[in-house]
């Protein structure tokens, strides 16, 4: 949640670079997420504070990293499956058997009616 500065809501940004520290208050922030979408954060959407550490890169250390709503992991259930699935093939087989059964009953009734006429 953003901090209150009088009547305005703001975010405290502390920037550390090569031993020098600068602190500022910002009222809006533009952030680009991993998928390329751009988000404008203002008022209540601003975070409490942000700390940025930059400077000389040392082996094995991060220089700056800011995360905003990282993507959730992909679940196997969310991946669409190919068609037809086993369920679809089962429905086709049941439909075929039902139509064959109905046709068999119609033929049986015809044969009984033909036998009754003779």
N, C-alpha and C positions, 0 to 999 in steps of 0.2 A: 504494500500500500504506500502511496506517495506521502511525503512529509508536508505539513502545512507551513507555509511561509506567509504569515499575515492572512490575507484572503485567498492567496493562490496556493495551488498544490504543485509541488516540485519534487525533483529527484536530486540527491546529492551525488555528484560525480567527483571522485578523487583519482587524479592521474599521477602516477609515480613514474618518473623517467630519469634514469641515471643519477639517482640521489635527490632530484628535485621533486617536490610535491606541489601540485596545484589542485585546489578544491573549487568547484563551481556548482551552481544550482541551475538545473535546466527545467523548462516547462513542457517540452515535447521532445520526442526522440523518434528517429526513423530507423527501423531495423529490417534487415533482409534475412529471411529464414533460409534454411538449407535448400528448400525446393525452389527458391528464386522469388517467392512472393515478398512484397514490401509491406511492412506494417507501420502505421503511425501510432505511437503511444502518447497519450495526453491524459491529463487529470488523474482519475483514479487508476488508470491502467499503468501508470509509471511505477517502477519498483522503488523501494525505500532508498537504496543507495547502490552505486556501482563503483568498484575499484578496478582501475586499469594499471597494470604493471608492464612497462615497456623499457627497452634499453638494449644493451649489448646481449646478444644471444650466447648462452652457455650450453655446452653439449648436454643433451638430455633434459633440458628445462624448457617450459613453454614461455613464450614472450607475452602473449595476450590471448585470452580465451573468454568469449562471452557466449553463453547459451541462452536461447529463448525458446521455450516449448519444443524440446527435441522430439523428433518423430517417434511414435511408439513402435515396438518391435512388430514385425510382420508375423501373424499367426497363420498356420497352415490352413485353417478353416476359411480364411479370407481369400485364399487363392482360388480363382474359378477353375472348375474341372471341365474336362472335355465332354462332348456329347456324342453318342448316348452313354448314359451311365447304366449301371446294373439295374437300377430301379425302373428306368425307361424300358429296357429290354424285357423285364418281368411284366410290365403293363402290356406290352405288345403281345407277349406269349399268352397272357390271361385273356386278352381280347380275342386272339385267334381261337383259343379253345372254346370261348363262349359262343362265338359265331359258328364254329364247327358243330357245337352241341345243338344250337338252335336249328341249323340246317339238317342235322340228323333227326331231330324231332319232327320237322316239317315233312321230311321224306317218310318217316315212320307213319305219320298220320295219313299221308297220301296212299301209302301201301295198304293201310287198313281200310280206307275208303274204297280203293280199287277192289280189294278182296270182298268187301261187303256188297258191291254192285254185281258181282258175278254170282 
